[in-house]
Amino acid sequence: MAKKGSIEQIVPIKIDTIIQKVIVHDTVPKLSPGEHKVWTLGKAGIHANIRQETAIHYDVRKPNYVIIHHTAQNSLDQTIRTFQVEHTKVSSHYVISRNGVIVQMLNDYVRGWHAGLSKWGTITDMNSISIGIELDNNGKEAFPDAQIEALMVVLDTLKANYGIPAANFIGHADIAPARKNDPSVFFPWKKLADRGFGIWYNPAELVTAPETFNPIDALRIIGYDTRNLKAAIIAFKRKFVVNDVSPELTIYDKSILYNLYQNY
């Protein structure tokens, strides 16, 4: 009888010209390359020469942010391939096609390579606490309804499973404003915020920001890295203003920022 969790293989062998069958027990589960790497690391973390007992209180990596990207590529298959070749050194947990097909590339608890050099608030290693979602989009086109609805399904599941706060659903450009512009100005952030994924301002409450208002501090409090202030302003306006992505804050831009700052 095979051991629990083992894989049985029927292997023909020749004995005295008579073909017989024997069962070979494979106690190592058949895994994908990524799963095998995790399994190998888990085995490497156990030291055979030390007494082993098991504590019951511990955590694996728990995601607390979701970072949304667009692929800047031309198809779902192209992006999947990008995440499966050695030299690219990039990955994401999910890829969603234009027609709403959802592909999971990594387990939620595994640290993906999607954020790169980035910063949000005081966090400088976003990969360690986030899930990356890539949307099949070249950055120059609208996001189809089917794709956004599929995204909502994934976001709803992640929010429920991990208790991710609404404000922690953000874009790649938010955390890397000097390097990235995704998802593009075509991405419907307000629609997501209305469903509880991300923040948005209240148009009915917009007022001129007071003279004492410091927009740089407000950007920093929301989470933006203001060391490159122009890049931070462009990232903010690409998301919340959309039709003007110049590196200066107008009176109207400041009123939006002030509203967000007050409700953040």
N, C-alpha and C positions, 0 to 999 in steps of 0.2 A: 504494500500500500504506500502511496506517495505521502510524504510529509505535507502537513498543511502549508499552503502557500508555495509549494514546489511546482515545477513544470515537468511533465512526463514526456519523454520522447521514445518512440518505438524505433529501435535501431536493429537492422538485420545483421547477423553475424554468421559466418560459415564454419561449421564444425563437422569434420569428417564428411564433407560434401553435402551435408544436410543444412538447409537454411532454417535457422531458428530465430526467434525474436526475444530480445531482452529489453527490459525497461531501464532507461538511464534517468536518474533523478538529478535535475538541475536545481540546486537550492538557491541560486542567484536569479532573482526575477528578471525577465526581459524588459529592459527600460529604454526609453529614448536617450539620446546622448546627454540632454540636459538633466533628465532624471537620474541618469547614471552618475553624473558629476555630483549631484546632491547626495546620492546614496554613498558614493565613495568618500565624500567629505565627512558624512556622518560616521562612517566606519573609522576614519582617520582620527576622529575626535575621541575615540574610546581607547584607553591605554590598557593593554592586556595585562601588564605587570602590576597593576594597581587594583586593589579591591573595589568591586563595583556594587554600589547601591544606587537606588533611584529616588531622588527627591520628587515631590508631587507638585511643587510650586515653581513654575517657570513659564517663560513665553518664548515663542518663536518671533521672528520679525513681524510686527503688526503694522500694516499700512495705515497711515493717518492722513494722507493727501492723495488726490488723483490729479495727474497732469495730462492735459489733453493736447495732442499734437495733430498736425496734418502731415502726410507722408512726403509731400513734394515729389511724388512719383506718379506713375501712370496706371498702375493696376494693383489689385490685391495680391496677385501672384508675385509681382515684382518685389513688393514689400516683404512678403513671407520669405522669398529667396534672400533678400538683403539680411534678414535676421538669422539666416541659416548658413551663411558662408563665413569662414574664419576671419578674413581680413577686415571685415566691416567694423567689428567691435561695437555693435549697437544692437539693442533689443528693446522690446516693449511687451507688456503683459497681454495686451489685446490689440487686434487690428480689426477694423470694421469697414466693410466694402461699401461702395456707393448704393448698392441695392439692399443693404441691411444685413449681410452675412457677417456673423460675429466669429472671429477666430481667436482662441486663447493660445498664446505662445509660451507663457510662463505661468507657473503656479503663483497665486496672489502673495504667498508668503516668501517667494524668492526675490532677491534683489536684482532688478533689471538694470540695463544700461541705457536709459532713455533721456535722463535729465542733463547729463554732462556737467560742465562747469556752470554752476548755478547758485542762486542764493535767494531765500525768501525769509524775511525777518532776520532772525539770527541763525537760521539753518543753512549750512553750507554743503551738506551732503543730502540732497533731495532724493537721490536714488535709494537711500537706506530706509526711507519712511514713506515712499510713494508707490503708486501703481501708475504705469504709463499706458495710455490708450492712443493708438494711432488711427486716424481717419483717412481712408483712401481718398486723397484730394491733392491736386497739384498746387494749391495755394492761390489759384487764379480763377476759381469757380465757386459757385454756391454749393452748399452742402444739401444733398437731396433729403426730402422728408423721411424716406425710409431709413436712411443712414442715421439721422438724428433720433428717430424713434428707437432704433436699435441701441444707440448710445444711451438713451434714457433708461432702457431696460438694464443695461450693465451698471450704470450709475446707481440706480435704485437698489440693485442687489448689493453693490459694494457698500453703499451708505448703511443699509440695514445690517449687513454682516459685520462691519467693523466700526460702526458708530462714527463715521467721518462727518465732521461739522460742515455745514453748508459753505462756509467761507473757505474751506480747504479744497474746493474743486476749482482749479486754476489752469492756466495755459502755459505752454512752454515759454512763450515770450514774457510772461509775468516773471518767471524765475531766471531768465537769461536775456534781458532786454537788449543788451549790446550785441548779441549773437543771433537771436532767433526772432521770427515774426509769426510763428504758428501758435494756435490756429489763426487764420487770416482775418481780415476785416469782414469777411463773409460769414464768419461763425456766429450763430445766434445766441449770444451769451444771455440776453434778457429772457429768452424762452427757457433756457436752462435754469436761470435764477427763479423764474416763476414756479418751477417744479422743485425747488429746494436745492439746486446744485450751483453754487456760486452766489455772489452778491450783485445787487443792482441798485441804482438810485431811484428815488421816488420823484417823478417829474412834477407832481403837484406840490412838492415841498421845496422846490429849488428857490433859493434866495441868493442875493449877492453876498458873497463871503465878507465878513467883517475885516477891517483893516488889520486887526491883530492876528488874523488867520495866517498860519505859515504853511504854504502848500508843500514845501519840501518835507517838513516834519510829517504832514498828513500822508504823503506817499510812502514815507518810511514806516509809519505806524501800520498802514495797510499791509505792507510787506515788501514793497519794491526796494531794490538795491539802487540807491541814489548816488553812488560813487560816480556813475556816468549819468548825470542828471538828464541830459537831453534824451538819452536812450530810454530812461525810465518814463519820461513824459510821453514819448512816442508810444511806448508799450501801453501806457495808461489810456491814451487817446485812441489808439487802435481798437481797444476793447470797449471803451465807454462812450466815445464821441463818434468814432467810425468815419465820418465824412471829412475829417480834418486830422491829419496825423503829423502836423508840423511840431517842431520841438519847443514851442512856446505855449504857455497856458494863457488862454484868453479869459475874460471875465466869466463867460459861460462855462468854460472848462473848470474854472475854480469853483463855480457854484455846484457842479456835479461832484467834484472832489470833496467839497465841504459837506455835502449831504452824505456821501459815503463815510467820511470821517466821523460825522456825528452818530452814525448808526452802526459803525463797525464794532 
